[in-house]
Amino acid sequence: MDNQEQCSCSEGCVDRSTLVSGVGKNIKSVLCQRCGSKVLCPGMAVFTEKELFLPSMRKKTTITQSEGSLDGDTLTTHWLVDDMYTFENVGFTKDVGRIKYLICADCEIGPIGWHCLDDKKSFYVALERVNHA
């Protein structure tokens, strides 16, 4: 999406009024940037701000094989989902420490989000790593 190319910040780049309802949920469907697969239906996630580091976007195999320092971004705007079965189409990498990264289940690009194994009810999808329609 052009949004990601136009801004390098993680705050203030997305027009939240077109994405977030009055009760803080996603108004639009959340889609994979690469293949367009639906990740979340409207109204299924809550907007939240939390500083999380996500490695650079790549195929699943290179995410799990990476060791040491990673190239990536610290992102602060996310969709928060409290149950992994809420997702329409998402996959998970193998454990990277205590983290599993969320990827598109169809094209395996990612990470689009983050899940800590210590918190069973918090799945984060970065707004800058997905499209909305």
PyMOL commands that set and color helices and strands:
alter all, ss='L'
color gray80, all
select helices_A, chain A and resi 2-6+16-18+60-65+84-86+127-129
alter helices_A, ss='H'
color red, helices_A
select strands_A, chain A and resi 30-32+38-40+46-55+58-59+72-81+91-92+99-103+109-110+113-116+123-126+130-132
alter strands_A, ss='S'
color yellow, strands_A
deselect
rebuild
show_as cartoon
